[in-house]
């Protein structure tokens, strides 16, 4: 490297912290200057109201009253997370603990034995959304693979039911 190039490189290295500081000073006001459209403000307000409401109807055990308590609770977690509520929020923590309390020996996650596939699927999505329990998610996925209609259920690849699921009755139509 020639002397002039070395001097230029050293000068750039000396100025870099100053340039980064200036960029930070400019970027903060620019980010703060972003204004929302009335529609965006209305959407954000609706989300905030929805999150506040959901937190008021949560049961003490973290669930939501329903015949499909695991599925509805998983939907609650998904709504909160997508509404900007962190996984560490007490409402999410209680709901996740409830979901984990419903994990069965076969990997399924359910409140109602008649809705094992539905509730397990939703619980998997909720647990994944909060970034916890990869082993639980893997167990649930294994359960769903076993529940899927294929040769092990006596259903051949050409059958219209092949690859489907039933909520609980292997003689019912797959959804």
Secondary structure, 3 states (H helix, E strand, C coil): CCHHHHHHHHHHHHHHHHHHHHHHHHHHHHHHCCCCCHHHHHHHHHHHHHHHHHHHCCCCCCCCCCCCHHHHHHHHHHHHHHCCCCCCCHHHHHHHHHHHHCECCCCCECCCHHHHHHHHHHHHHHHHHCCCCHHHHHHHHHHHHHHCCCHHHCCCCCCCCCCCCCCCCCCCCCC
